[in-house]
Amino acid sequence: MPQHKSAIKRVRQNEKRRKHNQPQRSKMKTLVRKALETTDKEQAQDAVREATSYLDKMAAKGQVHKNFAARRKSKLAQHLNNL
Protein backbone atom coordinates (compact mmCIF):
# COMPACT_ATOMS: atom_id res chain seq x y z
CA MET A 1 0.00 0.00 0.00
CA PRO A 2 1.18 3.53 -0.67
CA GLN A 3 2.67 5.48 2.19
CA HIS A 4 2.81 8.99 0.78
CA LYS A 5 -0.19 11.22 1.00
CA SER A 6 -0.19 11.95 -2.74
CA ALA A 7 0.08 8.25 -3.60
CA ILE A 8 -2.88 7.44 -1.35
CA LYS A 9 -4.91 10.14 -3.11
CA ARG A 10 -3.85 8.78 -6.50
CA VAL A 11 -5.15 5.32 -5.53
CA ARG A 12 -8.51 6.86 -4.61
CA GLN A 13 -8.67 8.80 -7.86
CA ASN A 14 -7.76 5.79 -9.98
CA GLU A 15 -10.42 3.66 -8.33
CA LYS A 16 -13.05 6.35 -8.84
CA ARG A 17 -12.10 6.73 -12.51
CA ARG A 18 -12.09 2.96 -13.04
CA LYS A 19 -15.62 2.68 -11.67
CA HIS A 20 -16.74 5.51 -13.95
CA ASN A 21 -15.05 4.16 -17.09
CA GLN A 22 -15.96 0.47 -16.76
CA PRO A 23 -19.65 0.79 -17.76
CA GLN A 24 -18.69 2.92 -20.75
CA ARG A 25 -16.12 0.37 -21.96
CA SER A 26 -18.71 -2.36 -21.47
CA LYS A 27 -21.26 -0.41 -23.53
CA MET A 28 -18.67 0.06 -26.28
CA LYS A 29 -17.94 -3.67 -26.42
CA THR A 30 -21.66 -4.49 -26.48
CA LEU A 31 -22.35 -2.08 -29.34
CA VAL A 32 -19.47 -3.50 -31.39
CA ARG A 33 -20.55 -7.08 -30.70
CA LYS A 34 -24.17 -6.37 -31.68
CA ALA A 35 -23.04 -4.67 -34.89
CA LEU A 36 -20.87 -7.64 -35.84
CA GLU A 37 -23.61 -10.18 -35.08
CA THR A 38 -26.28 -8.57 -37.26
CA THR A 39 -26.94 -10.17 -40.62
CA ASP A 40 -29.65 -7.85 -41.95
CA LYS A 41 -28.15 -5.02 -44.02
CA GLU A 42 -30.41 -2.24 -42.69
CA GLN A 43 -30.09 -3.26 -39.06
CA ALA A 44 -26.35 -3.61 -39.51
CA GLN A 45 -26.09 -0.08 -40.91
CA ASP A 46 -27.84 1.37 -37.86
CA ALA A 47 -25.78 -0.74 -35.47
CA VAL A 48 -22.50 0.15 -37.18
CA ARG A 49 -23.40 3.85 -37.18
CA GLU A 50 -24.15 3.78 -33.46
CA ALA A 51 -21.02 1.78 -32.60
CA THR A 52 -18.80 3.99 -34.76
CA SER A 53 -20.15 7.13 -33.13
CA TYR A 54 -19.56 5.73 -29.65
CA LEU A 55 -16.03 4.61 -30.55
CA ASP A 56 -15.25 8.13 -31.77
CA LYS A 57 -16.51 9.60 -28.51
CA MET A 58 -14.44 7.18 -26.45
CA ALA A 59 -11.31 7.97 -28.48
CA ALA A 60 -11.92 11.73 -28.20
CA LYS A 61 -12.15 11.44 -24.42
CA GLY A 62 -9.01 9.33 -24.29
CA GLN A 63 -10.73 6.31 -22.78
CA VAL A 64 -9.49 4.17 -25.66
CA HIS A 65 -6.57 4.80 -27.98
CA LYS A 66 -7.43 6.36 -31.32
CA ASN A 67 -5.81 3.45 -33.19
CA PHE A 68 -7.92 0.99 -31.19
CA ALA A 69 -11.06 2.86 -32.25
CA ALA A 70 -9.85 2.99 -35.86
CA ARG A 71 -9.26 -0.78 -35.92
CA ARG A 72 -12.72 -1.48 -34.57
CA LYS A 73 -14.36 0.93 -37.02
CA SER A 74 -12.48 -0.70 -39.89
CA LYS A 75 -13.67 -4.12 -38.76
CA LEU A 76 -17.25 -2.86 -38.60
CA ALA A 77 -17.06 -1.31 -42.07
CA GLN A 78 -15.61 -4.52 -43.46
CA HIS A 79 -18.46 -6.52 -41.91
CA LEU A 80 -21.02 -4.10 -43.36
CA ASN A 81 -19.49 -4.30 -46.84
CA ASN A 82 -19.52 -8.11 -46.79
CA LEU A 83 -23.27 -8.26 -46.14
Secondary structure as the mmCIF struct_conf table of DSSP 4:
data_model
#
loop_
_struct_conf.conf_type_id
_struct_conf.id
_struct_conf.beg_label_comp_id
_struct_conf.beg_label_asym_id
_struct_conf.beg_label_seq_id
_struct_conf.end_label_comp_id
_struct_conf.end_label_asym_id
_struct_conf.end_label_seq_id
BEND BEND1 HIS A 4 HIS A 4
HELX_RH_AL_P HELX_RH_AL_P1 LYS A 5 GLU A 37
BEND BEND2 ASP A 40 ASP A 40
HELX_RH_AL_P HELX_RH_AL_P2 LYS A 41 LYS A 61
TURN_TY1_P TURN_TY1_P1 GLY A 62 GLY A 62
BEND BEND3 GLN A 63 VAL A 64
HELX_RH_AL_P HELX_RH_AL_P3 LYS A 66 ASN A 82
#
